[in-house]
């Protein structure tokens, strides 16, 4: 995994770089002090995953996430922040963030969650998820039975291949169904889909 770390606190960047860099499968390819630098570095370093703070000078993490996702949709973005309020969580996920962690997680826990994110599992801090659950729930009533089954398995963190195996479908069929589900539920990524399912 090629990881880019983005935080305006130099000590946090250094600590994350050193500790996550000790993981055998994590290569910290760079670090950035603000969102603008992160956008630039994504273009040159092409990381697999970005660990992104929210509040930063020049360009915050939400704006940077939106830009990175528009230019490099394959890059996974994990928010790592002290802010667990509903507006920040909603804005980050709406911008395209694939995961949301609070800065209380231990390094080993963060590493495992980055690995999960890399393979397409939605990762959201439990407390953040509870706060989001207080929002209005998108209805699932217009989904077909098959779409409901697929939505449930996406919410459980299964990959398209795993869903296909469980439901005896092709990966292409699963992929097409997920696109249709996202349109019906008015969400833009798997993380939002999973949370919308559990909120309902």
Steps between C-alpha positions, in 0.01 A plus 500: 500500500630844404384744769495881502456667841336844517491704823595856589663384826862407424528278809192300406629458143835379628347262754260349246776473238740321734248264657298412191823472302603212727219290357642259241229567246477879541735731308461863611579675172462855636330743733328833448421789734178613330237397248651690207832319541314170532321556168833580332675196650222263397573600141871424529515211749174317413443349848248221556372659820502850649471550877340845515443752780197732470597840642810638328615839367493595127267211408316277747472124474142502371582727205814298430305174511250634246782604263699180537194283440405698190850461353605161640185301587705183562677656801342402833469777758481440875416804712692505830387787719407619848166628369213257554210741442230407253556787250870416453426129463223563247707749300802270490300200380307712251833624362591137428694385807504119523549487877489714814709445814538701818853571631464269797578182308829323567747471214443124464127563473552769237723269295237224500229746400713637217543144371124448513442829320745401226294192409174694493363459852320805639669609824324749726568566869222356718428832674487681166258238369270552800488873434420443135222261596315796649450641151204433276511145363486438124222251422582154373144430394569559130776236485432157351556195727830427322612863540417483871713188537790667321461822703508294822822325397663828392409640842670199658821590315508222241677553168322456165669163457383380843145624437497323164608177669235519770212586266615282206525801268772627268717788621367707210141448616596598854677811374202605287261445789715711733491787249120474489476482880715812542278691257182395681642583843660826386850408617830519314724233656497170691559670835189716462303200374595295805410774742171573323412131526567487875324830562187353343 
